[in-house]
Amino acid sequence: MDPRNGTGLHGCSLIASAAPAAPAATEAGAAVAGRGPCVTARVLSEPGKAYAIYVRRVDCAPHPDSGSTSLVLDLPAGHWRAEWLNTTTGMADTVVEFDHAGGQRKLDSPRFTEDIALKIVR
């Protein structure tokens, strides 16, 4: 459920309702950087296996009505699948599979208006 109005988010409800209050950059094993202005990110993780990141635009001026953002994550080595999820439909807008040597990996979101979720699994 969307914590702001109790609706939507379909397949992403766990991300929104259980997101920690601390900045995502403090989540061990899943440091998130590069969010940009007017964007917050919250992380749930099973370190080394799966990560769920809820990204939301926050009120600040000036900012565009929609756009994209980039997240830089510290991931362990392995084969990963990243899905950018539309929080209204619960469907994947973009899916990327990649082999990673470990360390930082930049992931660019598709355009979104209010919020978007990122699911990363091995």
KARA-V139774 format. One record per residue. RES is the residue in one letter. NEAR is the number of other ideal C-beta (glycine too) atoms within 12 Angstrom. Layout:
[[RES;NEAR] [RES;NEAR]]
//
This chain:
[[M;17] [D;23] [P;22] [R;18] [N;12] [G;11] [T;13] [G;24] [L;31] [H;20] [G;20] [C;37] [S;23] [L;22] [I;38] [A;34] [S;19] [A;18] [A;29] [P;24] [A;12] [A;15] [P;18] [A;35] [A;23] [T;17] [E;27] [A;17] [G;23] [A;35] [A;26] [V;40] [A;24] [G;24] [R;33] [G;23] [P;16] [C;21] [V;33] [T;30] [A;41] [R;36] [V;39] [L;31] [S;31] [E;18] [P;19] [G;20] [K;18] [A;26] [Y;38] [A;39] [I;44] [Y;41] [V;42] [R;31] [R;30] [V;19] [D;13] [C;12] [A;9] [P;9] [H;17] [P;17] [D;11] [S;17] [G;22] [S;24] [T;34] [S;23] [L;37] [V;23] [L;35] [D;28] [L;37] [P;24] [A;15] [G;20] [H;16] [W;28] [R;24] [A;33] [E;30] [W;33] [L;35] [N;28] [T;38] [T;20] [T;16] [G;22] [M;19] [A;22] [D;25] [T;23] [V;19] [V;24] [E;16] [F;19] [D;14] [H;24] [A;13] [G;15] [G;14] [Q;19] [R;30] [K;21] [L;37] [D;24] [S;36] [P;26] [R;18] [F;29] [T;19] [E;28] [D;34] [I;43] [A;44] [L;49] [K;36] [I;40] [V;21] [R;21]]
//
